[in-house]
Amino acid sequence: MQLLRVGPVGEERPAVRIDDGTTYDLLGLTSDIDGEFLGNDGVSRVREALEAGSLPELATEGVRIGPPLRPGKIICIGLNYSDHAEETGADIPGEPVMFLKTPDTVVGPYDEVLVPRKSVKTDWEVELGVVIGRTARYLESEADALACIGGYVLSHDVSEREFQIERGGTWDKGKNCETFNPLGPFLVPADEIPDPQNLELRLWVNGELKQNSSTKNMIFPVVEIVRYLSQFTVLRPGDMINTGTPAGVALGQPEPKPYLKAGDVVELEIEGLGKQRQTLGQA
């Protein structure tokens, strides 16, 4: 089952797509795919409606695919793959590195990504997104953490490295430019991803493979990230965690580093979570 949102920007309609490709309208069941939906057994209600045959079909040909979730807060984990830490010259962290992205950075999986004005170091990062489905507060075990995960999604944590590293302050400065978090194309319920630590993830720039790894190479696995974060902030239904990126980003490449520019095309995928494609524009 794939949960998605279709339609123009700001007018997305909640929908569900099943294995044979048929898409059904969820507007009669929920106004959106968000924290309220996830926290009130939305996934179960969709399954029941599918089994009952009560959902109308929805034509999606030629219709924009938006981000599949209207998220609450977005928490990101940095340096969570040892090969990425090594390529950027950073030490392996002893605890998860946490920073934040604002929800308004989220765009659809095929929407234009804008290179910020005065940017010279816009970079790519394919990541597994973890969506919270149940309130997580001071969790004691990884089993408790697993029970709080509502789903998984393909996420692109676009970054501006000069803003992030060279301009003072925190990493957030290089992470929160407009359009810097393409999401989707769909959200998969957690119980339909048997092992989130065994997913292949890849990213191409202008057809050239740049990142090719697996979530099994994470330093801190998904359940530990959720448990750990719950010690510092309450995770609520609809919140999302970007769990880090593997080696292959522009920052880790030899000079001259191939940072993104207007006209470049980025494609990315995670096994079972679909594909994205963005053309870079100029802000």
C-alpha positions as CSV (number, residue, x, y, z in Angstrom):
1,M,0.0,0.0,0.0
2,Q,1.3,3.4,-1.0
3,L,0.0,6.6,0.5
4,L,0.4,9.7,-1.6
5,R,-0.9,13.2,-2.2
6,V,-1.7,14.4,-5.7
7,G,-2.6,17.8,-7.2
8,P,-1.3,21.3,-7.5
9,V,0.9,22.8,-4.8
10,G,-1.2,23.6,-1.7
11,E,-4.2,21.7,-3.1
12,E,-2.9,18.1,-2.8
13,R,-5.5,15.4,-2.4
14,P,-4.8,12.3,-0.2
15,A,-4.8,9.0,-2.1
16,V,-3.8,5.4,-1.8
17,R,-2.3,3.2,-4.6
18,I,-2.4,-0.6,-4.4
19,D,-0.1,-3.2,-6.0
20,D,-1.9,-3.3,-9.4
21,G,-1.4,0.4,-9.8
22,T,-5.0,1.5,-9.1
23,T,-5.2,4.7,-7.2
24,Y,-8.1,5.5,-4.8
25,D,-9.3,8.8,-3.4
26,L,-9.0,9.2,0.4
27,L,-10.7,12.6,0.7
28,G,-13.9,11.0,2.1
29,L,-11.8,9.3,4.8
30,T,-9.3,12.0,5.7
31,S,-8.6,15.6,4.7
32,D,-4.9,15.0,4.5
33,I,-2.0,12.6,5.2
34,D,-0.5,14.2,8.3
35,G,-0.1,13.7,12.0
36,E,-3.8,13.6,12.8
37,F,-4.3,10.9,10.2
38,L,-1.4,8.8,11.4
39,G,-2.1,9.2,15.1
40,N,-5.8,8.1,14.7
41,D,-5.3,4.7,13.0
42,G,-5.4,6.2,9.5
43,V,-3.5,3.3,8.0
44,S,-5.9,0.8,9.5
45,R,-8.9,2.7,8.3
46,V,-7.5,2.9,4.8
47,R,-7.0,-0.9,4.8
48,E,-10.5,-1.5,6.0
49,A,-11.9,0.8,3.3
50,L,-9.9,-1.0,0.6
51,E,-11.2,-4.4,1.8
52,A,-14.7,-3.1,1.9
53,G,-14.4,-1.6,-1.7
54,S,-15.7,1.7,-0.5
55,L,-13.1,4.0,-1.9
56,P,-13.7,5.7,-5.3
57,E,-11.0,5.4,-8.0
58,L,-8.9,8.5,-8.7
59,A,-7.5,9.3,-12.1
60,T,-3.9,10.5,-11.7
61,E,-2.5,10.5,-15.2
62,G,-0.9,13.9,-15.9
63,V,-1.5,15.0,-12.3
64,R,1.3,16.3,-10.1
65,I,2.6,14.0,-7.4
66,G,3.1,16.1,-4.3
67,P,5.0,15.1,-1.1
68,P,3.1,12.2,0.5
69,L,3.1,13.7,3.9
70,R,2.4,17.1,5.5
71,P,5.0,16.7,8.2
72,G,5.2,18.2,11.7
73,K,8.8,18.8,12.6
74,I,11.7,17.4,10.6
75,I,14.7,16.1,12.6
76,C,17.8,15.2,10.7
77,I,20.7,12.9,11.7
78,G,24.2,13.9,10.4
79,L,27.2,11.7,9.8
80,N,25.3,8.5,10.2
81,Y,27.3,6.5,7.7
82,S,30.9,5.8,8.5
83,D,32.0,6.2,4.8
84,H,30.3,9.6,4.6
85,A,32.0,10.8,7.8
86,E,35.4,9.6,6.4
87,E,35.0,11.3,3.0
88,T,34.1,14.6,4.7
89,G,37.0,14.3,7.2
90,A,34.7,14.1,10.2
91,D,35.1,11.9,13.2
92,I,32.7,9.0,13.8
93,P,30.2,10.5,16.2
94,G,29.7,8.8,19.6
95,E,26.1,9.8,19.7
96,P,23.7,10.8,16.9
97,V,24.2,14.3,15.5
98,M,20.9,16.1,15.5
99,F,19.8,19.2,13.5
100,L,16.4,20.5,12.3
101,K,14.7,21.3,9.0
102,T,11.6,23.3,8.7
103,P,8.5,21.7,7.2
104,D,8.2,24.3,4.5
105,T,11.4,23.0,2.8
106,V,9.3,20.0,1.7
107,V,8.3,19.7,-2.0
108,G,7.2,16.9,-4.2
109,P,9.5,14.3,-5.6
110,Y,9.5,15.7,-9.1
111,D,9.3,19.4,-8.3
112,E,12.1,21.9,-9.1
113,V,14.8,22.3,-6.6
114,L,16.2,25.9,-6.4
115,V,19.9,26.7,-6.0
116,P,19.9,29.5,-3.4
117,R,21.2,33.0,-4.4
118,K,24.9,33.3,-3.9
119,S,25.2,29.6,-3.4
120,V,28.4,27.9,-4.8
121,K,28.1,24.6,-2.8
122,T,24.7,23.1,-3.2
123,D,24.9,19.4,-2.6
124,W,22.8,16.2,-2.8
125,E,22.0,13.6,-0.1
126,V,19.7,10.6,-0.6
127,E,18.2,9.5,2.8
128,L,15.7,7.2,4.3
129,G,12.9,9.2,6.0
130,V,11.2,7.7,9.0
131,V,7.7,8.9,9.8
132,I,6.4,8.8,13.4
133,G,3.0,7.2,13.8
134,R,2.7,7.3,17.6
135,T,3.9,9.7,20.3
136,A,7.4,8.8,21.4
137,R,8.5,10.3,24.7
138,Y,11.4,8.9,26.8
139,L,11.4,5.5,25.2
140,E,13.2,2.8,27.1
141,S,13.8,0.2,24.4
142,E,14.3,-0.3,20.7
143,A,11.0,-2.4,20.7
144,D,9.2,0.7,22.1
145,A,10.8,2.8,19.3
146,L,9.8,0.3,16.6
147,A,6.2,0.5,17.8
148,C,6.2,4.3,17.3
149,I,7.2,4.2,13.6
150,G,4.4,4.8,11.2
151,G,6.1,4.5,7.9
152,Y,9.0,5.1,5.6
153,V,9.7,7.5,2.7
154,L,12.4,8.5,0.2
155,S,13.8,11.8,1.2
156,H,16.3,14.2,-0.4
157,D,18.2,16.2,2.2
158,V,19.5,18.9,-0.1
159,S,22.3,21.0,1.5
160,E,24.3,24.1,1.0
161,R,27.8,23.4,2.3
162,E,29.2,26.9,2.5
163,F,26.1,28.1,4.4
164,Q,26.3,24.9,6.6
165,I,30.0,24.8,7.5
166,E,31.6,28.2,6.7
167,R,29.1,30.8,7.7
168,G,29.0,30.3,11.5
169,G,26.3,29.1,13.7
170,T,24.6,25.7,13.3
171,W,24.2,23.3,10.4
172,D,20.6,24.5,10.1
173,K,21.7,27.5,8.0
174,G,22.7,25.3,5.1
175,K,19.7,22.9,5.4
176,N,16.7,25.2,5.3
177,C,16.7,26.9,2.0
178,E,13.4,26.7,0.0
179,T,12.8,23.4,-1.8
180,F,15.6,21.7,0.1
181,N,13.6,18.5,1.0
182,P,11.9,16.7,-1.9
183,L,9.9,13.9,-0.4
184,G,8.1,10.9,-1.8
185,P,6.7,9.8,-4.2
186,F,4.8,7.8,-1.6
187,L,4.7,6.8,2.1
188,V,4.8,3.0,2.9
189,P,3.4,1.9,6.2
190,A,6.0,0.5,8.6
191,D,4.7,-3.0,8.7
192,E,5.2,-3.3,4.9
193,I,9.0,-2.7,5.1
194,P,10.3,-5.9,6.7
195,D,13.8,-4.6,7.5
196,P,14.6,-0.9,7.3
197,Q,18.2,-1.7,7.8
198,N,18.4,-3.6,4.5
199,L,17.4,-1.2,1.8
200,E,19.5,-0.2,-1.2
201,L,19.7,3.6,-1.8
202,R,21.2,5.3,-4.9
203,L,21.5,8.8,-6.4
204,W,22.6,10.0,-9.8
205,V,23.5,13.5,-11.1
206,N,23.1,14.0,-14.8
207,G,23.0,10.2,-15.2
208,E,26.2,9.5,-13.3
209,L,25.9,7.3,-10.3
210,K,27.1,9.2,-7.2
211,Q,25.7,7.4,-4.2
212,N,25.2,3.6,-4.0
213,S,24.9,2.1,-0.6
214,S,22.5,0.3,1.9
215,T,20.9,1.3,5.1
216,K,22.7,-1.6,6.7
217,N,25.7,0.7,6.8
218,M,24.1,3.2,9.2
219,I,26.2,3.9,12.4
220,F,23.0,4.3,14.4
221,P,20.1,2.1,13.2
222,V,16.5,3.5,12.8
223,V,15.2,2.1,16.1
224,E,18.1,3.5,18.1
225,I,17.7,6.9,16.4
226,V,14.0,7.0,17.4
227,R,14.7,5.9,21.0
228,Y,17.6,8.3,21.3
229,L,15.7,11.4,20.0
230,S,12.8,10.7,22.3
231,Q,15.1,11.5,25.3
232,F,15.5,15.1,24.0
233,T,12.3,15.9,22.2
234,V,8.8,14.5,22.0
235,L,8.2,12.9,18.7
236,R,4.6,13.2,17.6
237,P,2.6,11.5,14.8
238,G,3.5,13.1,11.5
239,D,7.0,14.1,12.6
240,M,9.8,12.9,10.2
241,I,13.4,11.9,10.7
242,N,16.0,12.1,7.9
243,T,18.4,9.3,9.0
244,G,21.6,10.4,7.2
245,T,23.3,9.9,3.9
246,P,26.1,7.5,2.7
247,A,29.3,8.4,0.9
248,G,29.3,10.0,-2.5
249,V,28.2,13.6,-1.9
250,A,29.9,16.5,-3.7
251,L,31.5,17.7,-0.4
252,G,33.6,14.5,-0.3
253,Q,34.9,14.5,-3.9
254,P,38.2,15.8,-5.1
255,E,38.6,19.4,-6.3
256,P,36.9,20.9,-8.2
257,K,34.0,19.5,-6.3
258,P,31.0,19.0,-8.6
259,Y,28.4,21.0,-6.7
260,L,24.9,21.4,-8.2
261,K,24.0,24.2,-10.5
262,A,20.9,25.3,-12.4
263,G,20.1,22.8,-15.2
264,D,21.5,19.7,-13.4
265,V,19.2,16.7,-13.0
266,V,19.2,14.6,-9.8
267,E,17.6,11.2,-9.6
268,L,17.4,9.1,-6.5
269,E,15.7,5.9,-5.3
270,I,15.4,3.6,-2.3
271,E,14.4,0.0,-2.6
272,G,10.6,-0.3,-2.1
273,L,10.1,3.5,-1.6
274,G,10.1,4.6,-5.2
275,K,12.2,7.1,-7.3
276,Q,12.5,10.9,-7.5
277,R,13.7,13.2,-10.3
278,Q,14.5,16.9,-9.9
279,T,15.8,19.5,-12.3
280,L,17.7,22.3,-10.6
281,G,16.6,25.9,-11.1
282,Q,18.0,29.2,-9.8
283,A,16.4,31.1,-6.9
